[in-house]
Amino acid sequence: MKILITGGNGNLAGALVKKLESSYQLQALAHHDLDITVQEEVVKKISTFKPHFVINTAAITDVDGCENQIKKALDVNGLGPNYLAKACRENDSILVHFSTEMIFDGLKTTPYVETDCPNPLLAYGLTKYIGEQNIKKTGCKYTILRTSWLFGGGVPKFVNNFISKANQAHSIKVVKNQTGSPTYIYDIAAAIDLYLQEPKLGIYHLANSGEASRLDMAQFIKKELSLDCELVPVFYQDLGIKTYRPAHAALDSLYKKKHPFLQLRPWQEALREYLGLTE
């Protein structure tokens, strides 16, 4: 089976390659190999390789950057998926596209499920939602997977940044009023491996089970690694962040009892493994 992965130099793509390369014929294409905003490149790569699945991890995920570069974000997050979907339709490939919890406004107090109505308040969430809509309009075979608060890999994210700060500073400010579903990229990769054995078309939420604030995550990491630092709970507004962040961005799936690939373990177990604390 042939699989083409876009965004090939990213953390998630790296986890997918590591998990899938021994079982499938892969092409993992970084931006310099395939610019998904250039339709001719997309058509050529897909029509030549003829993949059974195209897994799109390419995206601009910098929330503040999307606000400052809306056209670029729209091109990559909105228009690129449209080109991929059209090429998949012409080649009878299935498009697996990763989306985000930030298509929601964060005003709900319980986890968002697939039937909740998107209402993005930021350019990042808006462009990702436009990408979803563009895929659906093409009539291609697709699976859209919304996920949340990814961790794992080498790119500095919250977990890596927090550990680095904890090893350098005695006191660390940590946001207490943002909640999400921390999700391990290697658990996503394992879920995709399972999905490929029995594909399910449609829109699904794929995240480790449970929810946590950034403060919850920091407290967990501090305890598990016995870090010697003081955590100072703050509101994210106190940190001078100009761009709005949804207060509640946790995800859950209505279909996880039906589809095994959606049954991810609790985030605490996944994070403990990432921290190297499991055998």
C-alpha positions as CSV (number, residue, x, y, z in Angstrom):
1,M,0.0,0.0,0.0
2,K,1.3,3.4,-1.0
3,I,1.0,6.4,1.4
4,L,2.1,10.0,0.7
5,I,2.7,12.2,3.7
6,T,2.8,16.0,3.4
7,G,4.6,18.3,5.8
8,G,7.3,15.6,6.0
9,N,9.8,17.6,8.2
10,G,7.3,18.1,11.0
11,N,7.0,16.4,14.3
12,L,3.7,14.6,13.5
13,A,5.0,13.4,10.1
14,G,8.1,12.1,11.7
15,A,6.1,10.0,14.1
16,L,4.0,8.7,11.3
17,V,7.0,7.7,9.2
18,K,8.6,6.0,12.2
19,K,5.4,4.0,12.8
20,L,4.5,3.2,9.2
21,E,7.7,2.8,7.2
22,S,8.1,-0.9,7.9
23,S,4.6,-1.8,6.7
24,Y,3.9,0.6,3.9
25,Q,5.5,2.2,0.9
26,L,5.9,5.8,2.0
27,Q,6.7,9.1,0.5
28,A,7.2,11.8,3.2
29,L,7.5,15.1,1.4
30,A,8.8,18.2,3.2
31,H,7.9,21.7,1.9
32,H,10.9,21.8,-0.4
33,D,9.7,18.6,-2.0
34,L,6.0,19.6,-2.3
35,D,4.4,23.0,-1.8
36,I,0.8,22.2,-1.3
37,T,-0.2,25.7,-2.3
38,V,1.0,25.1,-5.9
39,Q,-1.7,23.0,-7.6
40,E,0.5,21.8,-10.4
41,E,3.0,20.4,-7.9
42,V,0.2,18.6,-6.0
43,V,-1.3,17.1,-9.2
44,K,2.1,15.9,-10.4
45,K,3.2,14.3,-7.1
46,I,-0.1,12.5,-6.5
47,S,-0.7,11.4,-10.1
48,T,2.9,10.1,-10.4
49,F,3.1,8.2,-7.1
50,K,-0.6,7.1,-7.1
51,P,-0.9,6.7,-3.4
52,H,-3.8,4.8,-1.8
53,F,-3.8,7.4,1.0
54,V,-2.5,11.0,1.3
55,I,-1.9,12.1,4.9
56,N,-1.8,15.9,5.2
57,T,0.2,17.2,8.1
58,A,1.3,20.3,6.3
59,A,0.0,23.5,8.1
60,I,0.9,26.8,9.5
61,T,0.3,26.3,13.2
62,D,1.8,29.4,14.7
63,V,-1.3,31.1,16.2
64,D,0.2,34.6,16.4
65,G,1.9,34.2,13.1
66,C,-1.4,33.4,11.4
67,E,-2.9,36.6,12.7
68,N,-0.1,38.6,11.2
69,Q,0.1,36.6,7.9
70,I,-3.5,35.8,7.2
71,K,-3.0,35.3,3.4
72,K,-0.2,32.8,3.9
73,A,-2.2,30.9,6.5
74,L,-5.2,30.8,4.2
75,D,-3.0,29.5,1.3
76,V,-1.5,26.7,3.4
77,N,-4.3,25.8,5.8
78,G,-7.2,26.5,3.5
79,L,-6.2,26.4,-0.2
80,G,-3.6,23.6,0.0
81,P,-6.1,21.0,1.4
82,N,-8.4,21.9,-1.5
83,Y,-5.7,21.1,-4.1
84,L,-4.9,17.9,-2.3
85,A,-8.5,16.9,-2.1
86,K,-9.1,17.5,-5.8
87,A,-6.0,15.5,-6.8
88,C,-7.1,12.7,-4.5
89,R,-10.5,12.7,-6.1
90,E,-9.0,12.3,-9.5
91,N,-6.7,9.5,-8.4
92,D,-9.2,7.7,-6.2
93,S,-7.0,8.3,-3.2
94,I,-8.3,8.8,0.4
95,L,-7.2,12.1,2.0
96,V,-6.5,12.0,5.7
97,H,-6.3,15.6,6.9
98,F,-5.3,16.8,10.3
99,S,-7.3,19.7,11.7
100,T,-7.5,21.4,15.1
101,E,-9.5,22.1,18.2
102,M,-9.2,25.8,17.5
103,I,-12.0,25.7,15.0
104,F,-14.1,26.0,18.1
105,D,-14.6,29.2,20.2
106,G,-13.7,27.6,23.5
107,L,-16.9,28.8,25.3
108,K,-18.2,25.3,25.9
109,T,-17.5,23.9,29.4
110,T,-17.4,20.2,28.3
111,P,-15.2,18.6,25.6
112,Y,-16.1,19.4,22.0
113,V,-17.5,16.5,20.0
114,E,-17.9,16.0,16.3
115,T,-21.5,17.4,16.2
116,D,-20.6,20.7,17.8
117,C,-20.8,23.7,15.6
118,P,-17.4,25.3,14.7
119,N,-17.0,28.9,15.5
120,P,-13.3,29.9,15.0
121,L,-12.3,33.2,16.6
122,L,-8.7,33.3,15.3
123,A,-7.1,33.3,11.9
124,Y,-5.5,29.9,12.6
125,G,-8.8,28.2,13.5
126,L,-10.6,30.0,10.7
127,T,-8.1,29.0,8.0
128,K,-8.1,25.4,9.2
129,Y,-11.9,25.3,9.2
130,I,-11.9,26.7,5.6
131,G,-9.6,23.8,4.8
132,E,-12.1,21.4,6.2
133,Q,-14.9,22.9,4.2
134,N,-12.9,23.0,1.0
135,I,-12.1,19.3,1.3
136,K,-15.8,18.4,1.8
137,K,-16.8,20.4,-1.3
138,T,-14.5,18.5,-3.6
139,G,-16.4,15.2,-3.2
140,C,-13.2,13.2,-2.6
141,K,-13.0,10.4,-0.1
142,Y,-11.7,12.0,3.1
143,T,-11.2,11.5,6.8
144,I,-10.7,14.7,8.8
145,L,-9.1,14.2,12.2
146,R,-9.2,17.1,14.7
147,T,-6.7,16.9,17.4
148,S,-5.5,19.1,20.3
149,W,-2.3,20.2,22.2
150,L,0.2,17.9,20.5
151,F,3.4,17.0,22.3
152,G,6.4,14.8,21.5
153,G,9.3,15.1,19.1
154,G,12.1,17.6,19.1
155,V,10.3,20.9,18.2
156,P,9.9,23.0,21.4
157,K,6.3,22.9,22.6
158,F,4.8,23.4,26.0
159,V,6.3,20.2,27.6
160,N,9.8,20.7,26.3
161,N,9.7,24.4,27.1
162,F,8.5,23.9,30.6
163,I,11.2,21.3,31.4
164,S,13.9,23.6,30.1
165,K,12.6,26.5,32.2
166,A,12.3,24.3,35.3
167,N,15.9,23.4,35.0
168,Q,16.9,27.1,34.8
169,A,14.5,29.1,37.0
170,H,13.2,28.7,40.5
171,S,9.8,30.2,39.8
172,I,7.7,29.6,36.7
173,K,4.5,31.2,35.7
174,V,2.0,28.7,34.2
175,V,-1.4,29.4,32.7
176,K,-4.3,28.1,34.7
177,N,-7.3,29.2,32.6
178,Q,-6.8,27.2,29.4
179,T,-7.9,23.6,29.1
180,G,-7.2,21.2,26.3
181,S,-6.6,17.5,25.5
182,P,-2.8,16.9,25.6
183,T,-2.1,14.4,22.8
184,Y,1.0,12.4,22.1
185,I,2.1,12.3,18.5
186,Y,3.2,8.7,18.7
187,D,-0.3,7.7,20.0
188,I,-1.7,9.5,16.9
189,A,0.7,7.5,14.7
190,A,-0.4,4.3,16.3
191,A,-4.0,5.3,15.7
192,I,-3.3,6.0,12.1
193,D,-1.7,2.6,11.7
194,L,-4.9,1.0,13.1
195,Y,-7.1,3.3,10.9
196,L,-5.3,2.2,7.7
197,Q,-6.3,-1.4,8.4
198,E,-10.0,-0.4,8.3
199,P,-10.5,3.2,7.1
200,K,-13.5,5.2,8.2
201,L,-14.5,8.2,6.2
202,G,-15.9,11.4,7.9
203,I,-14.9,13.8,10.6
204,Y,-13.5,12.5,13.9
205,H,-11.8,13.9,17.0
206,L,-8.6,12.1,17.8
207,A,-7.0,13.0,21.1
208,N,-5.7,11.3,24.2
209,S,-8.5,10.9,26.7
210,G,-9.1,13.3,29.5
211,E,-8.4,17.0,29.7
212,A,-6.0,19.3,31.5
213,S,-4.9,22.9,32.0
214,R,-1.4,24.0,31.3
215,L,-1.0,24.2,35.1
216,D,-2.2,20.6,35.4
217,M,0.4,19.5,32.9
218,A,3.1,21.4,34.7
219,Q,2.2,20.0,38.1
220,F,2.2,16.5,36.6
221,I,5.6,16.9,35.0
222,K,7.0,18.5,38.1
223,K,5.9,15.6,40.3
224,E,7.0,12.9,37.8
225,L,10.4,14.3,37.3
226,S,10.9,15.6,40.8
227,L,11.7,19.1,39.6
228,D,12.8,21.7,42.1
229,C,10.7,24.7,41.0
230,E,7.8,26.8,42.2
231,L,4.7,27.0,39.9
232,V,2.9,30.3,39.9
233,P,-0.6,30.0,38.5
234,V,-1.6,32.9,36.2
235,F,-4.2,33.8,33.7
236,Y,-2.9,33.8,30.2
237,Q,-4.0,37.4,29.9
238,D,-1.4,38.2,32.6
239,L,1.4,37.0,30.3
240,G,0.8,39.8,27.8
241,I,-0.3,37.5,25.0
242,K,-2.1,39.6,22.5
243,T,-3.9,36.9,20.6
244,Y,-7.0,35.3,22.2
245,R,-6.7,31.7,23.2
246,P,-9.8,29.5,23.7
247,A,-10.4,28.9,27.4
248,H,-11.7,25.4,26.8
249,A,-10.3,23.4,23.9
250,A,-10.7,19.8,25.0
251,L,-11.9,17.2,22.5
252,D,-13.9,14.0,22.8
253,S,-15.3,11.6,20.2
254,L,-18.9,10.3,19.9
255,Y,-17.5,7.4,17.9
256,K,-14.7,6.0,20.0
257,K,-16.6,3.0,21.3
258,K,-17.4,2.1,17.7
259,H,-14.0,2.7,16.1
260,P,-10.9,1.3,17.9
261,F,-8.5,3.8,16.3
262,L,-10.1,6.6,18.3
263,Q,-9.5,4.9,21.6
264,L,-6.4,6.7,22.8
265,R,-5.2,6.2,26.4
266,P,-5.3,8.9,29.1
267,W,-2.9,11.8,28.5
268,Q,-1.1,11.2,31.8
269,E,0.0,7.7,30.6
270,A,1.2,9.1,27.3
271,L,3.0,11.9,28.9
272,R,4.7,9.6,31.4
273,E,6.0,7.5,28.5
274,Y,7.3,10.6,26.7
275,L,9.1,11.7,29.8
276,G,10.8,8.3,29.8
277,L,9.2,7.0,33.0
278,T,7.7,3.8,31.6
279,E,9.5,0.5,30.9
